[in-house]
Amino acid sequence: MTTLGLPDTIQACLFDLDGVVTKTAVVHAAAWKETFDAFLREHEGPQARPFDEVADYDEYVDGRPRADGVRAFLESRGIHLPEGGPDDPPEAATVHGLGNRKNVLLLEKIRSGGVEAYEGTLRYLEAVRAAGLRTAIVSSSANCRDVLRAVDAEHFFDVRIDGVVAAERHLPGKPHPDTFLAAARDLGVDAARAAVFEDALAGMDAGRAGGFGYVVGLDRTGQADALYAHGASVVVKDLAELGGKR
């Protein structure tokens, strides 16, 4: 293993954004809860079982493209909505409308509360870059670039595969490996020589399915066992645990 805590064969590092680089996973969970709870009350009345910010978030929406998260959660409750389209207004009773409602709430929460980065990740990124490894950010978020700029972290990455790029290239999102595989291709590195850094179970699944050389799970919410079960090579609470101190 190298001083970065990675196998010697690793030439590139592929990082998820929310929960890995930035402390935005909790903001996403809160926006999803507000969105789904309001919808469930409208759909089922005041007796509706609320969205669980831990169990439902981890299982159905974390790491997935917005519309996929809506479909997965609603399916878990036996609810089916028309698909609609990406430009549906937030009040539309469609899969895309509900996803857009969540995004409006998310941006409001980010503007009011700001965005923070994980200091351990920023230090690790500095060490990765100093070691000459190539880097990519791989996120399902369409707001990825704005969030990176808000924490002055855009310069850490050679390649960006986010919700915008995935839509342009018609790449299915996590748990499919396609976005990570696209990042590795853009970096000119085989998947077997790339490491994936993720906090979401869907991201673990993507890392395993893509045949990546190493999959690092970030346990921000006490789900280490689940991260291992979904394919993590190692699980840490902070990337500082891997080394890379300079």
N, C-alpha and C positions, 0 to 999 in steps of 0.2 A: 504494500500500500504506500502511496505517496504521502507527503506532508499535508496534503489536502484531504486525506482520508479516503482516497479513491484508488481503484486498481491502477497499476502502471500503464495499462492499455488504453485508458480513457484519454481522448483528445479533445472532447467538447462537452460542455455542460449546458443543459436545457432546463431553464427555470420557469416554473409557473409564477404567476404574479400574486394573486390574492392569497394571503396566508403564508406565502413563501418570501416574497420580497417586501410586500406592504401589508399593513395591519388592516386590510379592508374586508377580510372574510367576515368579521363580526358585523360590519356595516351591511354587507350583502345579505347576511342572515336576517338582520332586522328589517331590511327593505322587503325581503321575501315574506316574512311573517306579517307585516302590515298589509301587504298586497293580498296574500292568500286568506288571512283572517277576514278581511273586509269582503272578499269574494264569497267565502264560505257562509258568512252571515247572510249575504244577499241570496245565495243559492239554497241554503238549508235552514235558515232562520237562526235565532239566538242560541239554539241548542247545539249548533255545529261544533264539532271537535276542532280546537285551534291547531294551527301549524306549529310543530315543535321545532324550535330554533336549533336544536342539537340533532335529534334522531332523524327528523324529516329532512332537515337541511343536508346532513351528511349522506343520507341514503338516496335522495332524489334530485337535488339541485346543485350541490357543491361541485364545481369544476366543469359542469355541463354548459353547452350553449343555452341561452335564455329560453328559447322555445322548447328545447328538449327537456329542460327542467320543469317547465309548466306541464308538459304532457305527462312526464313521469309521475309528478306528484298528484295530479288530478286522476290519473289512472289508478293510483294507490287508493283513492277514495271512490272509485267507480264513477267518476265524472268525465264526460266527453264533451268537448267544445268544438265548434268549427275551427278550422285552421286559421282562416283569414290570411292576411299578408303582412309583410314586414312594416308597411307604412300605416297599419291600423292605428287609430287613435287610442290613447290609454283607457278610454271608457268603453271600448268595444268588447263585447262578450265573446272573444275569440282567443285562441292560443297566443297569437302574436299581440293582440290587444292587452292581454293580461301581462305578458312579458314586458311590453312597453310601459305599462303602468308601474311595474317594479323598477324599471330603469329611471323613470322620472323621480321616484322616491329616492333611489340610490344617489342620483346626482344632487338632489336637494340635501341629503345627509352628508355627502362629501363636501359640498360647498359650505354647509353650516359648521361642520366639525373638522374639516381639513383631512389630510391623509398623512399617515406616518409610515416610515419604513422600519423594518427590523434592522437594528444596528449590527447584529451578528451576521446577517445576510450581506449587508453592504461591505463589511470587512472581509467576508469570505469572497465576495465578488472581486474585490481589489486583489486578493491573493491569487485567485484563479487567473485573472488577467495578467498579473505579474509573472505567473508561471507559464504564460504563453498558450493557455488553452483557449479555444474558441467558445463563444457564448451566444445563446439565443434566449429570448423571452417567448414563452408559449402560453397563451392565455385565451380563454373563450370570450373574454370581455371585449366589447367594441370600444370601451373607454381606456384601453390599455395605454396608448401613447400619452394621453392627457394625464393619467395617474403617474406614469413614470416621470413625466416632466415636473409634476407637482412635487416629487421627492428628489428631483435632480439626479435621476438614475438612468436616464435614457442612454447615456454614453457608455454604460457597462456592457451593452449588447450589440453584437455584430449583426444579428438577424432578429426580426420581430414577426412572429406568426400569431396574430390575434383574431378576434371575431371578425374584423373588417377583412383581413387577408383571407381568412378561411372562407368567407362568403364569396369573395372574388374568385377563389380557386375551387370552390365547391368541395371543400374538405369537410367530412363529417367530424363532429367534435368528440371529445372524451365521453365515454370510455374507449372509443376507437382511437387507434394510435396515429392516425393520419396527420394531425397537426405536428406532433413531435417528429414523425418521419420526414415531413416537409422541412422542418427546421434543420434536421441533420443533413438532408440533401443540400439545402441552401448553404450550409457551412462546409460542404464537401467531405462529410465524415459518415462512415457506415454506422448504423444504429448500434452495432456491437461495440463500437468505440466511443459511444456517447453515454453520458449519465443524465438521468432525469431527476429533477428535484420537485417534489409535489407534496401537498398536504391533504389532497382530496382522494377519496377512495376511487373515484372515477379516473383520476390521474394515475394511481397505482395500476389499475386495470390496463390503462393505455400503455404504461411502461412495460408491463409484462407482455401484452399482446404484440408490441412492436419489436420485441427481441433486443431491448437495449442492454448495454453492458453492465449497468449499475442503476439501481432505482433507490433514491434517498427519500424516505418518508419524513415529513415534518409533523411531529405530534403537537399541535397547538391546543387540542381540546381533550386530551386523555383517551385517544383511540389507537394507541400503539399496536395492540393485538389485531385490530381490524386492518391497520395499514400493512402489517406483516401478512395477514391472511389474503390480502388483495395483491401481493406481489412485491412488497418492499424488500430490498437487499439489506437495508439497515434503517433504523428509525432513531431520530434524535429530536430533542425539543428545540434546539437552536443550532444553526450551522456552525457556530463557534465550537461546538463539540467535535466537529470533524477535524479541526486544526486550521491551518491556513493563517495563523497569526503572523503578523509582519512587524 
